[in-house]
Amino acid sequence: MADLLAKSVMAVTMATVTVRSTLSYYVKGPRCPSWPLWFQVRRDTIHRAIRTAPKAALTDDAIDEIDFAQMDEERRRWDLPESTLPAEIGAHRRGAIRVGDVAIDAAAAFAGTGPAESGLLALDAADRAAGGQREIPYEIIAPDALRRTADSSGCSAERLFDCAPLAAGERVILYLHGGAYKMGSAASHRALVGRIAAHAGLRSVSIEYRLAPLHPFPAQLHDAYISFQHLVARGFAPGDIVVAGDSAGGNLALVLALLLRHTGVGVRGLLLLSPWADLITERASLKRNARFDFLTAPPLASPLSPARTFYAPGRRLDEGMRREMAHPLVSPVYADFAGFPPTLIQAGEKEVIIDEIAQLHHNIAAANPGADPARHVYECVPDMVHVFHQFLSLPDARRAIARAGEFIASL
């Protein structure tokens, strides 16, 4: 009954926002010259739906009163909706990685990883103690053109939707979804990932890593690392795996690449869509673009900050914690990017985190002064918001997705 009431109130609220947004569009004009009415209304309704509640003004004085289990339950009720993938673009199938089937040398891989080390080793030990029974769900997408080619060559659906190469040297996309590390799934990003895969002409594997606050850092990195090693164990060369992600998934793609480099392993390249690269610094674009972007969140001083509920929910913020969160495996903008693999970063000019994204590209380019400009590319699209790629009806979104696929195909 409570859920029904909450949903009814939300429906009325969204209807009110729609009316106000429409009136504003026609009376004051579009907020950005290129925005169609439907996009401004959609932006405003999403912004209202995720807008921080008054309790987000909490300080650390009340941190012990926060029920993180209840937060997770609410997240499950209001998670990102499932998206659909038209058959002419591709097909998908669900699967799961049993962690016990992936052999990793945790001591060698995780030693020297700063604030991630103890957590990664503890997570590995917990998996071993449970007999390796835990599973990481995933979704594999095969573009329609690839499926038709496979059909004509006699390749079975079982092989096509198996996480193993169809031929030597095949490349694959490992996709890490966004959602502030607290929501989202392979299903919520299916339409986006499927289109990127179709333009690239490659299969993609989207994993469902554990979510905060019940599974804080570094559970997500642990799952991503195991998933990467699963693809390697099934026959993909590390250098044939392209790691991609959006928002928090962009953060995870970066830190996975950094962890792999720490172990002497390189990836084929990275695709980063509006990556969340800095969890501790609040730059000017947070205020400058607040009226444009739909993203909204309490500041780091709040114990409900997405950065803190991801990194250490329930822990009071002090200088020690700030130093930990500035580590490259948490805030990759601070990493040493010398010799970094080919990377395409796409973002929207009107994002609240655009300044940190621009800083990320600057740091990558500065660390590789002699590199071909086509190796580390930054594309900032005018008037666009955070992960605008998800708004599939926008011409800018379609162009960016096509460009992302072309970049991956060129690697």
RODO-2510 file (C-alpha; in nm, 4 decimals, decimal comma):
residues 411
     n   res          X          Y          Z
     1     m     0,0000     0,0000     0,0000
     2     a     0,2832     0,2374     0,0879
     3     d     0,4509     0,1678    -0,2482
     4     l     0,1265     0,2345    -0,4337
     5     l     0,0798     0,5647    -0,2516
     6     a     0,4390     0,6674    -0,3180
     7     k     0,4044     0,5878    -0,6870
     8     s     0,0764     0,7806    -0,7070
     9     v     0,2375     1,0855    -0,5483
    10     m     0,5310     1,0564    -0,7878
    11     a     0,2959     1,0320    -1,0870
    12     v     0,1163     1,3504    -0,9830
    13     t     0,4491     1,5243    -0,9234
    14     m     0,5799     1,4237    -1,2653
    15     a     0,2619     1,5453    -1,4329
    16     t     0,3017     1,8820    -1,2601
    17     v     0,6668     1,9042    -1,3672
    18     t     0,5696     1,8229    -1,7254
    19     v     0,3142     2,1036    -1,7354
    20     r     0,5541     2,3574    -1,5842
    21     s     0,8365     2,2546    -1,8131
    22     t     0,6154     2,2826    -2,1204
    23     l     0,4896     2,6272    -2,0217
    24     s     0,8463     2,7439    -1,9553
    25     y     0,9570     2,6160    -2,2937
    26     y     0,6929     2,8150    -2,4801
    27     v     0,7001     3,1276    -2,2617
    28     k     1,0743     3,1623    -2,1940
    29     g     1,2062     2,9553    -2,4797
    30     p     1,4192     2,6392    -2,4652
    31     r     1,6842     2,6298    -2,1963
    32     c     1,9380     2,5516    -2,4682
    33     p     1,8733     2,6614    -2,8268
    34     s     1,9063     2,3085    -2,9664
    35     w     1,6741     2,1378    -2,7174
    36     p     1,3417     2,0084    -2,8518
    37     l     1,0423     2,0301    -2,6183
    38     w     1,0373     1,6587    -2,5390
    39     f     1,4017     1,6682    -2,4295
    40     q     1,3575     1,9626    -2,1941
    41     v     1,0520     1,7978    -2,0397
    42     r     1,2390     1,4694    -2,0055
    43     r     1,5346     1,6445    -1,8448
    44     d     1,3105     1,8218    -1,5959
    45     t     1,1179     1,5083    -1,4999
    46     i     1,4364     1,3053    -1,4490
    47     h     1,5885     1,5882    -1,2458
    48     r     1,2818     1,6001    -1,0235
    49     a     1,2709     1,2228    -0,9849
    50     i     1,6297     1,2013    -0,8624
    51     r     1,6439     1,5355    -0,6844
    52     t     1,7930     1,5038    -0,3411
    53     a     1,5449     1,4828    -0,0572
    54     p     1,5729     1,7214     0,2424
    55     k     1,7370     1,4470     0,4498
    56     a     2,0388     1,4812     0,2208
    57     a     2,1285     1,7918     0,4212
    58     l     2,2389     1,5557     0,6994
    59     t     2,5831     1,6065     0,8444
    60     d     2,8152     1,3500     0,9959
    61     d     2,6580     1,4282     1,3337
    62     a     2,3622     1,2165     1,2206
    63     i     2,5553     0,9542     1,0259
    64     d     2,4702     0,6773     1,2722
    65     e     2,0985     0,7318     1,2066
    66     i     2,1196     0,6398     0,8371
    67     d     1,9690     0,3037     0,7456
    68     f     2,1701     0,1945     0,4423
    69     a     1,9717    -0,1267     0,4073
    70     q     1,6566     0,0823     0,3691
    71     m     1,8348     0,2991     0,1118
    72     d     1,9125    -0,0131    -0,0901
    73     e     1,5531    -0,1292    -0,0658
    74     e     1,4322     0,2061    -0,1972
    75     r     1,6865     0,1857    -0,4782
    76     r     1,5444    -0,1485    -0,5849
    77     r     1,1967     0,0031    -0,6074
    78     w     1,3112     0,3016    -0,8149
    79     d     1,5931     0,1504    -1,0182
    80     l     1,6651     0,2473    -1,3781
    81     p     1,4070     0,0906    -1,6113
    82     e     1,4845    -0,1892    -1,8525
    83     s     1,5520    -0,0797    -2,2098
    84     t     1,4745    -0,2695    -2,5273
    85     l     1,6966    -0,3676    -2,8176
    86     p     1,5253    -0,3905    -3,1581
    87     a     1,5928    -0,7185    -3,3378
    88     e     1,7351    -0,5360    -3,6386
    89     i     2,0137    -0,4024    -3,4167
    90     g     2,0992    -0,7118    -3,2177
    91     a     1,9983    -0,9836    -2,9777
    92     h     2,0955    -1,0529    -2,6186
    93     r     2,1164    -1,3426    -2,3799
    94     r     2,1692    -1,3606    -2,0053
    95     g     2,4434    -1,5546    -1,8344
    96     a     2,6464    -1,5628    -1,5153
    97     i     3,0109    -1,5990    -1,4212
    98     r     3,0744    -1,8351    -1,1314
    99     v     3,3639    -1,6723    -0,9486
   100     g     3,5093    -2,0062    -0,8455
   101     d     3,5615    -2,0901    -1,2119
   102     v     3,7970    -1,7940    -1,2613
   103     a     4,1451    -1,8564    -1,1279
   104     i     4,3180    -1,5401    -1,0083
   105     d     4,6290    -1,4798    -0,8013
   106     a     4,4805    -1,2267    -0,5621
   107     a     4,8013    -1,1663    -0,3688
   108     a     4,9928    -1,0803    -0,6861
   109     a     4,7125    -0,8840    -0,8510
   110     f     4,5978    -0,6739    -0,5564
   111     a     4,9176    -0,6076    -0,3624
   112     g     5,0212    -0,2424    -0,3650
   113     t     4,6806    -0,1074    -0,4661
   114     g     4,6510     0,1425    -0,1809
   115     p     4,3066     0,1749    -0,0260
   116     a     4,1750    -0,1048    -0,2490
   117     e     4,4231    -0,3708    -0,1342
   118     s     4,2712    -0,4880     0,1935
   119     g     3,9184    -0,4796     0,0547
   120     l     4,0079    -0,6739    -0,2609
   121     l     4,1935    -0,9390    -0,0621
   122     a     3,9040    -0,9677     0,1842
   123     l     3,6521    -1,0064    -0,0983
   124     d     3,8655    -1,2755    -0,2592
   125     a     3,8919    -1,4575     0,0738
   126     a     3,5138    -1,4373     0,1230
   127     d     3,4556    -1,5905    -0,2201
   128     r     3,6970    -1,8720    -0,1435
   129     a     3,5346    -1,9358     0,1941
   130     a     3,1966    -1,9675     0,0207
   131     g     3,3334    -2,2222    -0,2225
   132     g     3,3371    -1,9851    -0,5165
   133     q     2,9602    -2,0187    -0,5599
   134     r     2,8905    -1,6468    -0,6004
   135     e     2,7859    -1,5408    -0,9502
   136     i     2,8297    -1,2212    -1,1494
   137     p     2,5337    -1,1851    -1,3884
   138     y     2,6018    -1,0563    -1,7362
   139     e     2,4316    -0,9989    -2,0672
   140     i     2,6004    -1,0732    -2,3975
   141     i     2,4836    -0,8840    -2,7061
   142     a     2,5448    -0,9972    -3,0628
   143     p     2,4832    -0,7363    -3,3358
   144     d     2,2371    -0,8512    -3,5986
   145     a     2,4921    -0,8234    -3,8808
   146     l     2,7305    -1,0478    -3,6869
   147     r     2,4502    -1,2900    -3,6089
   148     r     2,3569    -1,3185    -3,9764
   149     t     2,7204    -1,3799    -4,0708
   150     a     2,7446    -1,6451    -3,8018
   151     d     2,4242    -1,8091    -3,9222
   152     s     2,5516    -1,8282    -4,2798
   153     s     2,8752    -1,9891    -4,1606
   154     g     2,6935    -2,2484    -3,9531
   155     c     2,7786    -2,0955    -3,6144
   156     s     2,5255    -2,2035    -3,3530
   157     a     2,3436    -1,9647    -3,1214
   158     e     2,5153    -2,1368    -2,8302
   159     r     2,8556    -2,0328    -2,9647
   160     l     2,7388    -1,6851    -3,0595
   161     f     2,6113    -1,6194    -2,7084
   162     d     2,9031    -1,7808    -2,5311
   163     c     3,1837    -1,5722    -2,3786
   164     a     3,4462    -1,7318    -2,5988
   165     p     3,6043    -1,6157    -2,9264
   166     l     3,4399    -1,7258    -3,2478
   167     a     3,7787    -1,6998    -3,4181
   168     a     4,1369    -1,6216    -3,3254
   169     g     4,1958    -1,2513    -3,2706
   170     e     3,8292    -1,1645    -3,2207
   171     r     3,7787    -0,8469    -3,0207
   172     v     3,5069    -0,8002    -2,7611
   173     i     3,3632    -0,5125    -2,5574
   174     l     3,3436    -0,5405    -2,1787
   175     y     3,0804    -0,2823    -2,0808
   176     l     3,0370    -0,1412    -1,7295
   177     h     2,7048     0,0366    -1,6782
   178     g     2,6524     0,3666    -1,5002
   179     g     2,4158     0,4626    -1,2203
   180     a     2,6251     0,6307    -0,9474
   181     y     2,7363     0,2856    -0,8306
   182     k     2,3974     0,2420    -0,6646
   183     m     2,1618     0,1564    -0,9503
   184     g     2,1492     0,0376    -1,3083
   185     s     2,1969    -0,2987    -1,4761
   186     a     2,2807    -0,4623    -1,8058
   187     a     1,9109    -0,4358    -1,8911
   188     s     1,8906    -0,0618    -1,8248
   189     h     2,1784    -0,0011    -2,0679
   190     r     2,0884    -0,2676    -2,3240
   191     a     1,9655    -0,0271    -2,5910
   192     l     2,2766     0,1897    -2,5654
   193     v     2,5282    -0,0938    -2,5497
   194     g     2,3587    -0,2810    -2,8316
   195     r     2,3895     0,0183    -3,0621
   196     i     2,7540     0,0754    -2,9753
   197     a     2,8251    -0,2933    -3,0389
   198     a     2,6385    -0,2803    -3,3706
   199     h     2,8409     0,0170    -3,4940
   200     a     3,1620    -0,1508    -3,3779
   201     g     3,0658    -0,4840    -3,5324
   202     l     3,1634    -0,6631    -3,2115
   203     r     2,9922    -0,8618    -2,9425
   204     s     2,9642    -0,6992    -2,6011
   205     v     2,9456    -0,8361    -2,2485
   206     s     2,7706    -0,6135    -1,9917
   207     i     2,8245    -0,7237    -1,6333
   208     e     2,6125    -0,6517    -1,3295
   209     y     2,8630    -0,5677    -1,0596
   210     r     2,7621    -0,5413    -0,6946
   211     l     2,6052    -0,2112    -0,5950
   212     a     2,6565     0,0289    -0,3059
   213     p     2,5772     0,1030    -0,0305
   214     l     2,5467    -0,2622     0,0766
   215     h     2,8479    -0,3491    -0,1387
   216     p     3,0839    -0,0521    -0,1199
   217     f     3,4254    -0,0045    -0,2798
   218     p     3,6089    -0,2108    -0,3962
   219     a     3,3382    -0,4741    -0,4645
   220     q     3,2707    -0,3249    -0,8082
   221     l     3,6382    -0,3333    -0,9056
   222     h     3,6626    -0,6904    -0,7789
   223     d     3,3714    -0,7969    -1,0009
   224     a     3,5090    -0,6112    -1,3029
   225     y     3,8511    -0,7703    -1,2579
   226     i     3,7032    -1,1204    -1,2293
   227     s     3,4879    -1,0585    -1,5377
   228     f     3,7886    -0,9442    -1,7399
   229     q     3,9837    -1,2526    -1,6317
   230     h     3,6846    -1,4699    -1,7220
   231     l     3,7001    -1,3428    -2,0803
   232     v     4,0732    -1,4131    -2,0866
   233     a     4,0208    -1,7622    -1,9469
   234     r     3,7631    -1,8297    -2,2187
   235     g     4,0172    -1,7460    -2,4884
   236     f     4,0180    -1,3709    -2,5504
   237     a     4,3608    -1,2099    -2,5466
   238     p     4,3781    -0,9201    -2,2975
   239     g     4,4820    -0,6941    -2,5837
   240     d     4,1637    -0,7797    -2,7718
   241     i     3,9303    -0,6592    -2,4970
   242     v     3,7914    -0,3044    -2,5186
   243     v     3,6699    -0,1738    -2,1833
   244     a     3,3803     0,0716    -2,1973
   245     g     3,1514     0,2416    -1,9498
   246     d     2,9389     0,5446    -1,8751
   247     s     2,9293     0,7690    -1,5677
   248     a     3,0187     0,5480    -1,2685
   249     g     3,0852     0,2734    -1,5224
   250     g     3,3347     0,5086    -1,6853
   251     n     3,5051     0,5421    -1,3479
   252     l     3,5109     0,1643    -1,3178
   253     a     3,6478     0,1208    -1,6705
   254     l     3,9326     0,3579    -1,5861
   255     v     4,0218     0,1972    -1,2551
   256     l     4,0014    -0,1517    -1,4064
   257     a     4,2476    -0,0462    -1,6778
   258     l     4,4751     0,1000    -1,4087
   259     l     4,4562    -0,2158    -1,1962
   260     l     4,5334    -0,4315    -1,4992
   261     r     4,8288    -0,2098    -1,5886
   262     h     4,9483    -0,2536    -1,2289
   263     t     4,9665    -0,6274    -1,3040
   264     g     5,1387    -0,5737    -1,6389
   265     v     4,8302    -0,6261    -1,8538
   266     g     4,7116    -0,3849    -2,1232
   267     v     4,3684    -0,3556    -2,2824
   268     r     4,2844    -0,2812    -2,6450
   269     g     4,1354     0,0567    -2,5632
   270     l     3,8750     0,2430    -2,3629
   271     l     3,5445     0,4099    -2,4412
   272     l     3,4347     0,6503    -2,1664
   273     l     3,0945     0,8181    -2,1800
   274     s     3,0646     1,1040    -1,9288
   275     p     3,3083     0,9307    -1,6921
   276     w     3,2933     1,0077    -1,3193
   277     a     3,6662     1,0621    -1,2762
   278     d     3,6961     1,2634    -0,9547
   279     l     3,5073     1,1761    -0,6371
   280     i     3,6558     1,4418    -0,4088
   281     t     3,6851     1,7732    -0,5962
   282     e     3,3777     1,9875    -0,6577
   283     r     3,4586     2,1980    -0,9625
   284     a     3,2914     2,5115    -1,0998
   285     s     3,0740     2,3254    -1,3518
   286     l     2,8706     2,1790    -1,0648
   287     k     2,7086     2,5202    -1,0221
   288     r     2,7558     2,6535    -1,3741
   289     n     2,5558     2,3728    -1,5333
   290     a     2,3116     2,2958    -1,2541
   291     r     2,0176     2,4438    -1,4457
   292     f     2,0949     2,2346    -1,7515
   293     d     2,2003     1,8889    -1,6360
   294     f     1,9576     1,6463    -1,4743
   295     l     2,2202     1,5190    -1,2301
   296     t     2,1826     1,6324    -0,8725
   297     a     2,3506     1,5130    -0,5560
   298     p     2,4403     1,6336    -0,2067
   299     p     2,7961     1,7609    -0,1582
   300     l     3,0802     1,5507    -0,0241
   301     a     3,0153     1,6941     0,3230
   302     s     2,6896     1,4988     0,3340
   303     p     2,7061     1,1327     0,4423
   304     l     2,4540     1,0675     0,1626
   305     s     2,6906     1,1925    -0,1060
   306     p     2,7049     0,9271    -0,3817
   307     a     3,0837     0,9339    -0,3573
   308     r     3,0725     0,8502     0,0126
   309     t     2,7924     0,5931    -0,0014
   310     f     3,0018     0,4212    -0,2696
   311     y     3,3400     0,4443    -0,1012
   312     a     3,2626     0,4048     0,2694
   313     p     2,8961     0,4329     0,3736
   314     g     2,8610     0,5209     0,7389
   315     r     3,2189     0,6401     0,7791
   316     r     3,2825     0,9963     0,8933
   317     l     3,4684     1,2176     0,6506
   318     d     3,8155     1,3203     0,7645
   319     e     4,1440     1,4068     0,5965
   320     g     4,2500     1,0447     0,5932
   321     m     3,9381     0,9467     0,4028
   322     r     3,9865     1,2370     0,1619
   323     r     4,3394     1,1166     0,0873
   324     e     4,2126     0,7650     0,0256
   325     m     3,9425     0,8888    -0,2113
   326     a     4,2043     1,0812    -0,4074
   327     h     4,3820     0,7546    -0,4886
   328     p     4,3755     0,6751    -0,8643
   329     l     4,1765     0,3545    -0,8043
   330     v     3,8985     0,5702    -0,6571
   331     s     3,9418     0,9014    -0,8414
   332     p     4,1307     0,8048    -1,1593
   333     v     4,1730     1,1660    -1,2713
   334     y     4,4800     1,1665    -1,0432
   335     a     4,6479     0,8672    -1,2102
   336     d     4,9733     0,8553    -1,4038
   337     f     4,8527     0,8068    -1,7602
   338     a     5,1890     0,7632    -1,9325
   339     g     5,1532     0,4967    -2,2018
   340     f     4,7765     0,4797    -2,1516
   341     p     4,5866     0,2760    -2,4130
   342     p     4,3790     0,4412    -2,6887
   343     t     4,0863     0,6216    -2,5272
   344     l     3,7785     0,8019    -2,6536
   345     i     3,6034     1,0284    -2,4035
   346     q     3,2625     1,1675    -2,4956
   347     a     3,0715     1,4125    -2,2793
   348     g     2,8129     1,6898    -2,2913
   349     e     2,9028     2,0567    -2,2577
   350     k     2,6214     2,1108    -2,0066
   351     e     2,7191     1,8344    -1,7647
   352     v     2,7736     1,9282    -1,4027
   353     i     3,0910     1,7172    -1,4050
   354     i     3,2252     1,8434    -1,7382
   355     d     3,5171     2,0253    -1,5739
   356     e     3,6519     1,7036    -1,4207
   357     i     3,6032     1,5214    -1,7510
   358     a     3,8000     1,7906    -1,9329
   359     q     4,0694     1,7630    -1,6650
   360     l     4,0831     1,3877    -1,7176
   361     h     4,1504     1,4281    -2,0888
   362     h     4,4048     1,7022    -2,0233
   363     n     4,5924     1,4750    -1,7831
   364     i     4,5915     1,1833    -2,0281
   365     a     4,7129     1,4020    -2,3161
   366     a     4,9780     1,5738    -2,1016
   367     a     5,1180     1,2372    -1,9934
   368     n     5,1552     1,1294    -2,3574
   369     p     5,2984     1,4347    -2,5370
   370     g     5,4308     1,2463    -2,8387
   371     a     5,1248     1,0303    -2,8988
   372     d     4,9146     1,0416    -3,2138
   373     p     4,6220     1,2816    -3,1436
   374     a     4,3863     1,0077    -3,2642
   375     r     4,5013     0,7855    -2,9758
   376     h     4,3488     0,9904    -2,6931
   377     v     4,0375     1,1721    -2,8125
   378     y     3,7982     1,4023    -2,6293
   379     e     3,4629     1,4956    -2,7816
   380     c     3,2558     1,7538    -2,5945
   381     v     2,9134     1,7955    -2,7549
   382     p     2,7470     2,1405    -2,7252
   383     d     2,4245     2,1722    -2,5252
   384     m     2,4296     1,8068    -2,4163
   385     v     2,3898     1,6691    -2,0635
   386     h     2,5257     1,3733    -1,8691
   387     v     2,5331     1,0506    -2,0739
   388     f     2,3161     1,2135    -2,3406
   389     h     2,3717     0,8942    -2,5393
   390     q     2,0818     0,7392    -2,3479
   391     f     1,8404     0,9830    -2,5148
   392     l     1,8359     0,7781    -2,8316
   393     s     1,6016     1,0065    -3,0266
   394     l     1,8515     1,2922    -3,0176
   395     p     2,0552     1,3355    -3,3380
   396     d     2,3581     1,4193    -3,1220
   397     a     2,3154     1,0917    -2,9349
   398     r     2,2929     0,8889    -3,2547
   399     r     2,6016     1,0580    -3,3979
   400     a     2,8010     1,0065    -3,0778
   401     i     2,7060     0,6387    -3,0596
   402     a     2,8051     0,5868    -3,4221
   403     r     3,1342     0,7638    -3,3581
   404     a     3,1962     0,5493    -3,0481
   405     g     3,1423     0,2344    -3,2500
   406     e     3,3728     0,3582    -3,5252
   407     f     3,6441     0,4322    -3,2701
   408     i     3,6239     0,0825    -3,1246
   409     a     3,6239    -0,0726    -3,4721
   410     s     3,9395     0,1220    -3,5595
   411     l     4,1425    -0,0130    -3,2674
***
